Amino acid sequence: MNRNVGTLDRILRVLVGIVLLALVFVGPQTLWGLIGLVPLATAFIGFCPAYRLLGICTLARGQREA
């Protein structure tokens, strides 16, 4: 499992994940906010299965693994 999520992408995923998780506690207080765990997990792991399927890699050239 090679990394395919770059630094800026990871930062954005963490922010989106936190906002979505906040929906569980504030706002409409719906469990749909638990979807925020997906971007958080992919940010911390550094791998996105959807990117793999679509052939996307947001890593800088120097960060890419062979």
URMO-V920850 format. One record per backbone hydrogen bond with DSSP energy under -1.0 kcal/mol. NH is the residue of the N-H (numbers start at 1). CO is the residue of the C=O. If there is no record, write none. Layout:
# URMO-V920850
NH&CO / NH&CO
This chain:
# URMO-V920850
4&46 / 5&46 / 10&6 / 11&7 / 12&8 / 13&9 / 14&10 / 15&11 / 16&12 / 17&13 / 18&14 / 19&15 / 20&16 / 21&17 / 22&18 / 24&21 / 26&22 / 29&26 / 33&30 / 34&31 / 35&32 / 36&33 / 37&34 / 38&35 / 40&36 / 41&37 / 42&38 / 43&39 / 44&40 / 45&41 / 46&42 / 52&48 / 53&49 / 54&50 / 55&51 / 56&51 / 58&4 / 63&60
